[in-house]
Amino acid sequence: FVLVEPFLNSLRSERTVGAINDALRALKESPDKISTVYERTLKRIDSHAPKDQQMARWILAWIILAKRPLSCQEFQHSLNVRIGEDFDKDYFSGNLEESVALCAGLVVINKKSDSVQLMHHTARLYFKNPANQPDWICSANEKIAGACIAYLSFSAFSAGPCSSDELLRARLRKFPFLAYAAQEWGNH
């Protein structure tokens, strides 16, 4: 039942009764119904305006390739790193729900765990299968490593390490993506 929402979302993008019937027939005849739902959802994302498509792909790449689940704050910071630019708090605020909505139901915000994740474990299995990975997933690890390095290069960190645990905690509160970037950049 968990796949009903993404499939219904994909039907909403169809323009005619015939196209809806074709989509229903394709699902019925598909030996791998789960893959069909995910493929249709990716096609729906590909029909977004270029800027929205790019953001949806970036969100999916992060969730699929992250070495551990990211908190909502970490995720917000990871999405908005601009390579070659210093920290600007205006780029790190915004509506995470609106960004996640671009992913056509594939991504959810788990309020209980304060994390952003794929909507179902079958989505992770689907995207981890190399045969299903779009080209933009294959090249995303390098971009994620670049985002981590760019984050670590912010001028706020130029003074070096914190001199106390209290200062470190304050830095991690202000820069929630710092721990992930420092620990995982080399693993991407």
C-alpha positions, -999 to 999 in steps of 0.1 A, spaced: 0 0 0 29 23 6 35 26 -32 -1 38 -39 8 75 -32 37 77 -56 17 59 -83 -13 82 -78 10 112 -80 24 99 -113 -11 95 -127 -19 132 -119 7 142 -144 -11 124 -172 -31 147 -195 -57 123 -210 -79 94 -200 -60 73 -226 -27 81 -210 -40 72 -176 -53 39 -190 -19 32 -205 -2 38 -172 -26 15 -154 -22 -12 -180 16 -9 -178 15 -13 -140 -8 -43 -143 13 -60 -169 47 -52 -153 64 -81 -137 82 -57 -113 55 -33 -102 77 -16 -77 103 -6 -104 75 6 -126 63 30 -99 98 43 -92 105 47 -130 72 67 -134 80 88 -104 115 97 -118 99 106 -152 75 129 -133 105 146 -116 122 149 -150 92 169 -162 97 196 -136 112 230 -146 150 227 -148 157 244 -115 132 222 -96 144 191 -114 180 199 -104 169 204 -67 149 171 -67 178 152 -81 202 168 -56 179 158 -27 176 122 -40 213 119 -45 220 131 -10 195 107 6 206 77 -15 244 83 -12 247 97 23 268 75 46 243 79 74 208 95 78 210 133 80 190 154 105 167 180 90 192 208 98 221 188 84 202 181 53 191 218 49 228 228 51 240 200 28 215 211 0 225 247 0 263 247 0 275 268 -29 310 258 -41 334 287 -41 311 308 -18 314 315 19 287 308 44 257 331 40 228 323 64 203 334 39 211 304 18 207 280 47 172 289 56 141 280 37 113 256 36 125 220 37 90 207 31 88 226 -2 121 212 -13 112 177 -4 78 180 -22 98 183 -55 107 146 -51 71 135 -61 65 115 -29 98 96 -30 112 116 0 96 122 34 105 141 65 104 118 95 94 141 124 100 113 149 136 109 140 141 144 127 155 131 95 149 132 58 146 98 41 132 78 12 96 70 16 101 32 17 129 8 21 121 -6 -14 131 28 -28 166 24 -13 168 -11 -28 157 2 -62 182 31 -63 211 11 -49 207 -14 -78 233 -1 -105 209 -11 -133 183 14 -120 206 43 -112 202 74 -134 233 90 -147 230 119 -123 233 95 -93 265 80 -107 282 114 -108 267 127 -75 294 113 -51 320 137 -65 296 166 -61 287 156 -26 324 154 -17 329 189 -32 300 202 -11 316 187 20 349 203 12 333 237 4 315 236 37 347 228 56 363 257 38 340 284 52 360 313 67 343 307 100 366 277 104 398 295 94 408 301 130 413 263 134 400 239 160 378 249 189 397 254 222 370 239 243 341 214 242 317 242 248 330 262 218 328 230 196 291 224 206 284 261 198 301 257 164 282 225 156 249 242 165 256 271 141 270 247 114 250 215 117 265 199 86 301 203 99 304 169 116 291 150 86 313 170 62 344 165 83 338 128 89 325 117 55 339 139 27 366 114 19 340 85 17 322 101 -13 
